[in-house]
Amino acid sequence: MKIAIIKETKAFEKRVALSPEVCKQLIQAGFECAIEKEAGVSSFFEDTAYEAIGAKAEKNKSSLLSGADIVLKVNPLTVEEVGHMKKGAVAISFMYAATNPELIEACTKQGISAFSVDAIPRISRAQKMDALSSQANLGGYKSVIIGAYHLGKIFPLLMTAAGTIKPAKVVIMGAGVAGLQAIATAKRLGAVVEVSDIRPETKEQVQSLGGKFIEVKGDDSVKIEGGYVKGISEDFLKKQQEVIARHISEADLVITTALIPGKKAPMLVPEEVVKSMKLGSVIVDMAVEQGGNCACSEYGKTIVKHGVTIVGEPNIPSLLPLNASELYAKNIATFLLHLATKDGFKWEMDEEITKGSLIVHNGKAVHPSIVK
C-alpha cells in the first residue's frame, strides 16, 4: 500500500506526520512512502533524508493524494485535501470529529475511511499509539520554559552575599499529562509548585512529583470517562475558582491546561482573578485553542493586562517540532501497523482500538460521537 505524508497547512504548525526514521521502518514493513516536498523542513527533516531511505518527495499535492491508499497528517485534513483522495482510501490524523462536521461530510461524500488519533481509547495496549499524551507531555514542558522566559525573576531559591532570593511560586491548573510534566519541569527549575485538579485520584501523582495539591471537594456534576473530564457544572466551576483564587493571587506563574474533549475549555481564571495577581506575574494558557481557561488570553498573542503577562500560544507542542514529530511518527506508525499490513487493512470492526478510533468507514459515518 502507498502512504502519502502531506505538508501541514495550519497556522503555527511546524510538525510533520512521519520522520525519516519511522518512514524507513514502514518501508521495511512493505509499504511505499511518498512525502510532499518540504513537508518535513519545519521539523528539521530535509527531503534528502526521506529520499535516502527510499521514500519519494513529490511536489504535486493533488497527484500525491489521488495516488495514495493511506494519507497521514498531524492536523485534520482540509475539505479540499479530502476531495483529491481516491474512493476507498484511508486518512489518519487528529480529526476532532465532534467539532468538525464539514470534514466528516467531505469524507462521506468522497467515499473514504478515516481514523482519528485523538479518539484512540486510552487503554494499556494502546499506550504506544497515544499521540494526545506524547504531544501534551512536550507541551507541559515547554509551557514552563515559556513562563520562565516571560517571568522577571528566577525560579529557584538563591542564597548570595547580597541577600536571599525566594523561590518562584507556580500554580498549575490540571494534573493531566501536560500538567504533570509541567510540575516536574517547574520543580526541576527550583520553583514551589501548587496544583489544582478536580479529579481526587491525581493528588498522589502531584505529591509524588513534589507538588502541593489544592483540594476542591468534588460533586455529582463531575463526570470522568477514560481519564478525561467529560462534564462539569457551573456551580462546581465557581466553587473551584473561589478556592484557587487566593493561590493564584500569590503566584508568580500560572499554567492552565484544562480541556474537555469536544467542548469549549472551562473558564478557570476570570478577569477579576487576573486583577488580583501580582504585578509582573505570568499566565500561560495552554487551552487557548479551545477558547482558553483565562478570560483575558488572546489566541496567538502575548499581551499584558492588569500588569500580568498573558501568553495565548496555540499549539505549544509544535514549538518543539523535532521531538514532537518524532514521537507523533512513532505513535501513528504503531497505530497503522495495528490496523493494517502492507497488503491492506484488517477492518476488525469489533476490536476495541479500531472501533474507538474509526470515524468514517467507506463513506459512512460510524463513530458514536457523530452518529446520533
URWO-V978885 format. One record per residue. N is the residue number from 1. RES is the residue in one letter. D_FIRST is the distance of its C-alpha to the first C-alpha in whole Angstrom. Layout:
# URWO-V978885
n = (N	N)
res = (RES	RES)
d_first = (D_FIRST	D_FIRST)
This chain:
# URWO-V978885
n = (1	2	3	4	5	6	7	8	9	10	11	12	13	14	15	16	17	18	19	20	21	22	23	24	25	26	27	28	29	30	31	32	33	34	35	36	37	38	39	40	41	42	43	44	45	46	47	48	49	50	51	52	53	54	55	56	57	58	59	60	61	62	63	64	65	66	67	68	69	70	71	72	73	74	75	76	77	78	79	80	81	82	83	84	85	86	87	88	89	90	91	92	93	94	95	96	97	98	99	100	101	102	103	104	105	106	107	108	109	110	111	112	113	114	115	116	117	118	119	120	121	122	123	124	125	126	127	128	129	130	131	132	133	134	135	136	137	138	139	140	141	142	143	144	145	146	147	148	149	150	151	152	153	154	155	156	157	158	159	160	161	162	163	164	165	166	167	168	169	170	171	172	173	174	175	176	177	178	179	180	181	182	183	184	185	186	187	188	189	190	191	192	193	194	195	196	197	198	199	200	201	202	203	204	205	206	207	208	209	210	211	212	213	214	215	216	217	218	219	220	221	222	223	224	225	226	227	228	229	230	231	232	233	234	235	236	237	238	239	240	241	242	243	244	245	246	247	248	249	250	251	252	253	254	255	256	257	258	259	260	261	262	263	264	265	266	267	268	269	270	271	272	273	274	275	276	277	278	279	280	281	282	283	284	285	286	287	288	289	290	291	292	293	294	295	296	297	298	299	300	301	302	303	304	305	306	307	308	309	310	311	312	313	314	315	316	317	318	319	320	321	322	323	324	325	326	327	328	329	330	331	332	333	334	335	336	337	338	339	340	341	342	343	344	345	346	347	348	349	350	351	352	353	354	355	356	357	358	359	360	361	362	363	364	365	366	367	368	369	370	371	372)
res = (M	K	I	A	I	I	K	E	T	K	A	F	E	K	R	V	A	L	S	P	E	V	C	K	Q	L	I	Q	A	G	F	E	C	A	I	E	K	E	A	G	V	S	S	F	F	E	D	T	A	Y	E	A	I	G	A	K	A	E	K	N	K	S	S	L	L	S	G	A	D	I	V	L	K	V	N	P	L	T	V	E	E	V	G	H	M	K	K	G	A	V	A	I	S	F	M	Y	A	A	T	N	P	E	L	I	E	A	C	T	K	Q	G	I	S	A	F	S	V	D	A	I	P	R	I	S	R	A	Q	K	M	D	A	L	S	S	Q	A	N	L	G	G	Y	K	S	V	I	I	G	A	Y	H	L	G	K	I	F	P	L	L	M	T	A	A	G	T	I	K	P	A	K	V	V	I	M	G	A	G	V	A	G	L	Q	A	I	A	T	A	K	R	L	G	A	V	V	E	V	S	D	I	R	P	E	T	K	E	Q	V	Q	S	L	G	G	K	F	I	E	V	K	G	D	D	S	V	K	I	E	G	G	Y	V	K	G	I	S	E	D	F	L	K	K	Q	Q	E	V	I	A	R	H	I	S	E	A	D	L	V	I	T	T	A	L	I	P	G	K	K	A	P	M	L	V	P	E	E	V	V	K	S	M	K	L	G	S	V	I	V	D	M	A	V	E	Q	G	G	N	C	A	C	S	E	Y	G	K	T	I	V	K	H	G	V	T	I	V	G	E	P	N	I	P	S	L	L	P	L	N	A	S	E	L	Y	A	K	N	I	A	T	F	L	L	H	L	A	T	K	D	G	F	K	W	E	M	D	E	E	I	T	K	G	S	L	I	V	H	N	G	K	A	V	H	P	S	I	V	K)
d_first = (0	4	7	10	13	16	20	22	25	27	30	31	28	27	24	20	17	16	18	18	19	16	13	14	14	10	10	12	11	8	5	6	9	11	14	17	20	22	20	21	25	27	25	27	23	24	21	22	21	18	18	20	17	15	13	14	17	17	20	19	18	18	16	13	13	13	10	8	6	7	11	13	17	20	22	21	20	22	23	23	19	18	20	17	14	13	14	12	10	11	13	14	18	21	22	26	26	29	30	28	28	27	24	24	25	23	20	22	23	19	18	15	15	16	17	19	20	24	24	23	26	28	28	28	25	23	25	23	21	24	23	26	28	27	28	31	32	32	33	36	37	37	39	42	42	42	45	46	46	48	50	54	54	53	51	53	57	59	62	64	68	67	67	64	61	59	56	54	53	49	49	45	44	41	41	37	34	35	39	39	38	40	43	42	42	45	47	46	47	50	51	52	49	50	47	47	45	45	44	46	44	43	47	46	43	45	48	46	45	48	48	51	50	52	52	52	53	50	51	49	47	45	42	39	36	33	35	35	38	38	41	44	48	50	52	51	49	53	54	51	52	56	55	53	55	57	55	53	57	57	54	53	49	47	44	42	39	39	37	36	33	32	36	38	39	43	46	47	49	51	53	56	55	54	57	58	56	58	58	55	53	49	47	43	41	38	37	38	35	36	39	41	43	46	48	48	45	43	40	39	42	45	48	52	53	56	56	53	50	47	43	41	38	35	31	33	30	29	32	31	27	27	27	26	22	22	23	21	18	19	19	16	14	16	15	12	12	15	13	10	8	5	6	7	10	13	15	18	20	23	22	24	21	19	22	23	21	19	21	20	18	17	20	22	24	24	25	29	29	29	30	33)
